[in-house]
Amino acid sequence: MARLSWLEHARTKPLGGRPLLGVAAAVWIGGALYCSGYESLASGIDNWPGSLVWSAVAVLPWLALFEWTKSETGQRLSIGRIAALFAAVAVASVAAEVAVNLLEGSMPSPIALLVLRRLPAIGISLLLVLWSRAGSRAENEGLAADDLSVLAPSIDWVAAADNYVELHVGGRVNMRRMTMREAERSLADRGFARIHRRYLVNRERIRSVHLNGRRIVILDCGRELPVGRAYESNLSAAA
């Protein structure tokens, strides 16, 4: 159960700290093994240091891009735009490998071969993005079906968005069709404070309050939200 819980968390939320370092190291070494094996079969030469460099420029970028797509900003992008990003990263990755070869004084491989060697990492990363998006959609459907007050413990803050509100939950954004006044009323007894005409914040997520100079609250996740003068008194119990 603990393993499954970690996997579900990693599916839809960006990794950080030791888990990210562990996954990055495994992907880096795995990419180097793939490169080393490929070179050994193709030419009979085993260049392990070169394989590690290749993995750093041709494999790790896809892990970084996949993790970014799980972020708050990344989740706002359509699959089409993410595909365009993959193409841009592929171009940058190929250019980096060509530059490394030229610096080493060796002739770069044909562009078609450079692209072909990246296809497994690109394909796996795209599948992971689709898998992550499917998990996010399932969570969003569950979120939309539940009462807002029941979901309160998992919400970090709420932001106004025209006729909708954005529910910020663990780095993800979920939309609900309702006004801020309705959201405030629903969360009034659930530990939320209105700090701005556009923001409601979960008091348990507040790390610090600053009302001199920059008028902000800083949340545990590091996010800074502005405080309106008319809402200062709402923070008295959180300061």
Secondary structure, DSSP 8 states (H G I E B T S, - for coil): -HHHHHHHHHHHS---HHHHHHHHHHHHHHHHHHHHHHHHHHHS---HHHHHHHHHHHTHHHHHHHHHHTSTTGGGS-HHHHHHHHHHHHHHHHHHHHHHHHHHT-----HHHHHHHHHHHHHHHHHHHHHHHHHHHHHHHHHHHS-HHHHGGG--EEEEETTEEEEEETTEEEEESS-HHHHHHHHTTTTEEEEETTEEEEGGGEEEEE-SSS-EEEETTS-EEE--GGGGGGGTTT-
